[in-house]
Amino acid sequence: MTTLRLLGVFGLLLGLAGCGTTPTSVVEQPTTARPQAQPAQVASNGAIYQAAAYRPLFEDRRARHVGDVLTIVINEKTQAGKQASSNASKTSEVDSSISTVAGLPLKMFQGLGVNAEASNAYDDKSALNSSNTFSGSVTVTVIEVLPNGNLIVAGEKQIALDKGTEYIRLSGVVQPDTIQADNTVSSTKVADARLEYRTSAKFDTAEVMGWLGRFFLSFIPL
């Protein structure tokens, strides 16, 4: 009875694990924020000018307040390469003999010669090349305005395709001076940027070796 109960609990855990389709994220802060609510009654401090609700007449629509939206143009391209090689060799030789000397015991070993040679060579070469290209755009929300005026932004875009959902997430710090007139900024100008492209499909799981295979390869040399 206990064994059947354990099997049932194990099956339930597997089922719950299969239901979790949302991939993990490197974006730590929330991906959206609501604008700050204006007070119901604002103190009047002038006949025309009101400090709490003032917006310049010719002000553009660039993001500057919590809850404003901003479009990040993703244009990331990285490339890295590394090559290394090393080699070593060692050779040793021993040649000795026991001379015939009168008066020594164990005369049967006199005149015996010993010759030994050993050599060892090591050669290692490695090369690594990596390149990534990530382009697109995602509209984010201003999460917080820092004391120096910089904007903490974060956002998420979900695209459902057939049996899977693709997630595009981004977070970082934007300097207002880098925002273009059309309320866009390049991802290369986002500080502390965290960009990711994930999918709920099982491609990542298929590329990872199973736990049983990892267990045997942990002590079986290849």
C-alpha positions in Angstrom: 0.0 0.0 0.0 2.8 2.4 0.8 4.6 1.6 -2.5 1.4 2.4 -4.4 1.0 5.6 -2.5 4.6 6.7 -3.3 4.1 5.8 -7.0 0.9 7.9 -7.0 2.7 10.9 -5.4 5.6 10.5 -7.9 3.2 10.5 -10.8 1.4 13.6 -9.5 4.7 15.5 -9.3 5.6 14.5 -12.8 2.3 15.7 -14.0 2.7 19.0 -12.3 6.2 19.4 -13.7 4.8 18.8 -17.2 2.2 21.6 -16.7 4.8 24.3 -16.0 5.4 25.6 -19.5 6.5 29.1 -18.7 10.3 29.3 -19.1 12.5 30.9 -16.5 13.5 34.5 -16.9 16.7 36.5 -16.3 14.5 39.7 -15.9 14.1 40.2 -12.2 11.9 43.2 -11.8 8.2 43.3 -12.9 7.5 43.8 -16.6 4.8 46.5 -16.2 3.8 49.3 -13.9 0.7 51.5 -13.6 1.0 55.3 -13.7 1.0 57.0 -10.4 -2.4 58.2 -9.3 -3.0 61.9 -9.2 -4.4 63.3 -6.0 -8.1 64.0 -6.0 -7.7 67.6 -5.0 -4.6 69.5 -6.0 -3.7 72.7 -4.1 -4.0 75.7 -6.4 -0.8 77.6 -6.5 -1.5 80.0 -9.4 -4.2 81.3 -11.7 -2.9 79.5 -14.8 0.2 77.6 -13.8 -0.3 74.4 -11.7 2.9 72.7 -10.6 1.2 69.3 -10.0 -0.4 69.0 -13.4 1.8 71.1 -15.6 2.7 69.7 -19.0 4.5 72.0 -21.5 2.5 73.0 -24.5 5.0 71.7 -27.0 6.2 68.7 -25.1 6.9 65.6 -27.1 5.6 62.2 -26.1 8.9 60.7 -25.0 8.7 58.5 -21.9 9.6 60.2 -18.7 7.2 59.1 -16.0 6.3 55.8 -14.3 3.8 54.0 -16.5 5.0 55.6 -19.8 5.8 53.3 -22.6 9.0 53.2 -24.6 10.0 51.1 -27.6 13.4 49.4 -27.5 14.9 48.6 -30.9 16.8 45.4 -30.4 20.0 45.2 -32.5 22.4 42.9 -30.7 25.3 41.2 -32.4 28.1 39.5 -30.5 31.0 37.5 -31.8 33.9 35.9 -29.9 36.7 33.6 -30.8 39.5 31.8 -29.0 42.3 29.6 -30.0 44.8 27.9 -27.9 47.5 25.2 -28.3 50.2 23.7 -26.2 52.7 20.9 -26.6 55.4 19.3 -24.4 57.8 16.4 -24.8 60.1 14.6 -22.5 62.7 12.0 -23.2 64.9 10.1 -20.6 67.4 7.4 -21.0 69.3 5.3 -18.4 72.3 3.2 -19.3 74.4 1.6 -16.5 76.4 -1.5 -15.8 78.1 -3.2 -12.9 81.8 -3.5 -13.5 83.9 -6.5 -12.5 85.6 -5.6 -9.3 87.6 -8.2 -7.4 86.7 -8.8 -3.8 83.0 -7.9 -4.1 80.3 -10.4 -3.1 77.6 -11.6 -5.5 80.0 -11.9 -8.4 77.3 -13.4 -10.5 75.9 -9.8 -11.0 79.2 -8.4 -12.0 79.3 -7.3 -15.6 75.5 -7.0 -15.8 74.3 -4.0 -17.8 71.0 -2.1 -17.5 69.5 0.0 -20.3 66.1 1.9 -20.0 64.5 4.5 -22.2 61.3 6.5 -21.8 59.6 9.2 -23.8 56.4 11.2 -23.3 54.8 13.6 -25.7 51.7 15.9 -25.2 50.0 17.9 -27.8 46.7 19.8 -27.3 44.8 22.2 -29.5 41.5 23.9 -29.0 39.4 26.5 -30.9 36.2 28.2 -29.9 34.0 30.5 -32.0 30.7 32.0 -30.9 28.4 34.5 -32.6 24.9 35.6 -31.8 22.4 38.0 -33.6 19.2 39.2 -31.9 17.1 41.8 -33.7 13.6 43.1 -33.3 11.7 45.5 -31.1 9.7 45.3 -27.8 7.8 48.1 -26.1 8.5 48.4 -22.4 7.1 50.3 -19.5 8.9 52.8 -17.2 9.0 51.0 -13.8 10.9 53.6 -11.8 12.4 57.0 -12.2 15.8 57.3 -10.5 16.9 60.4 -8.6 19.3 61.3 -11.5 16.4 61.1 -14.1 17.4 57.7 -15.6 14.5 55.4 -16.3 14.3 51.7 -15.2 12.3 50.0 -17.9 11.0 46.4 -18.3 8.6 44.7 -20.7 7.5 41.4 -22.1 6.1 40.3 -25.4 4.3 36.9 -25.8 3.7 35.3 -29.2 1.7 32.2 -29.4 2.6 30.0 -32.4 1.0 26.6 -33.0 1.7 24.5 -29.9 4.2 26.8 -28.2 4.5 30.4 -26.9 7.5 32.6 -27.5 8.6 35.0 -24.8 10.6 38.2 -25.5 11.6 40.0 -22.3 13.8 43.0 -21.7 14.8 45.2 -18.7 17.5 47.8 -18.1 18.2 51.5 -17.4 17.6 54.1 -20.1 19.1 57.6 -20.1 16.5 60.1 -21.3 19.0 61.8 -23.6 19.3 58.7 -25.7 15.5 58.5 -26.5 14.8 59.5 -30.0 12.0 61.8 -31.1 9.8 58.8 -32.1 10.1 57.5 -28.5 12.5 54.7 -29.4 16.0 53.9 -28.1 18.5 51.3 -29.3 19.2 48.3 -27.1 22.9 49.0 -27.3 22.3 52.2 -25.3 20.4 50.4 -22.5 22.5 50.0 -19.3 22.3 46.8 -17.3 20.4 45.3 -20.1 18.8 41.9 -19.8 17.4 40.5 -23.0 16.1 37.1 -23.6 14.2 35.1 -26.1 12.6 31.9 -24.7 10.0 29.5 -25.8 7.6 27.2 -23.9 8.3 24.4 -26.4 10.4 21.4 -25.3 13.4 22.2 -27.5 15.6 23.0 -24.6 14.6 19.9 -22.7 15.4 17.7 -25.8 18.9 19.1 -25.9 19.7 18.3 -22.3 20.9 14.9 -21.4 18.6 12.9 -19.1 19.4 12.5 -15.4 20.0 8.7 -15.9 22.6 9.3 -18.6 24.3 12.0 -16.5 24.5 9.6 -13.6 26.3 6.9 -15.5 28.6 9.3 -17.3 29.6 10.8 -13.9 31.8 7.8 -13.2 32.2 6.0 -16.5 35.2 7.4 -18.4 34.8 8.0 -22.1 
